[in-house]
């Protein structure tokens, strides 16, 4: 029997890294008869006592999270594919609400939700969160959008997706832009809530943003002409300010978290510089090993 929804979680870490995520999913997934797909780049990412009756453990040692999510999507049997990350904890009835949203919105190719910060102890973790997720904090204006949340909290109709490239997998940011460019509908739904729990420490956070920037540039290269490549490289000078201003504008519209955002802004700018440096290197030399450094 075809499940109503497949949920794909990629991990490059051994068990129990993924355990809190799976615990938050389990009751809802079991009640729905959902399919869990763990795309495992470590080989020991899933324990035998995971508690799911319907699971596919796709082992591909040494693959990047982008490649792993592509493998997970390719393995999915359901007409709806929900994606979250191994360090995220989903909200109550998240998966049921994903299914309901897709049934209510048959024209929506992708539906994204709210992402909240679950790592609130250190200022560097707030900066790490805000530079990526400030636009999708609650309150979220629902409806059709050009940009929605990415791999922490997103779902797709399977028949609207292009086949994942087996060599590179998928990067949801670029996938969503491809869908929007071909006229597909992307929707934001504030009922879908996920908590992002990630703390790399100082050195790890700086490195992660460099590798993220280089990975993005590397994925873009395949479709860039020489002129656009040069333009993208030149734009890296302005990228830290752009990313910082995006955080400021987003928080101004949310009308919350003013104090912690003001305190974190210098670190947001620093992470923006790391990201910009990564993109610059990516446009000059390609992605290198950066996709494999991300979790």
NORURBEL-V592488 format. One line per field, one symbol per residue. phi: phi as a letter, one per 40 degrees, with the letter a starting at -180 (. if undefined). Layout:
phi = ???
//
This chain:
phi = .cccabbbbcabbcdbdcddcccccdccccccgcbcbbcbccgbcbccccgbcbabbccadgccccccccccccccbccbbbbabcbbbccdfdccccccccccbccccabbbcbbcbbbcbcccccdccccbdcbcccbcchcacbbcbccaaabcdcccccccccbgbbddcccccccccgccbbbbcccbbbcbaacgccccccccccccccdccccdcbbcdcccccccccccccdccccccccccccccfagcccccccddcccccccccccccdccccbgcfcddcccb
//
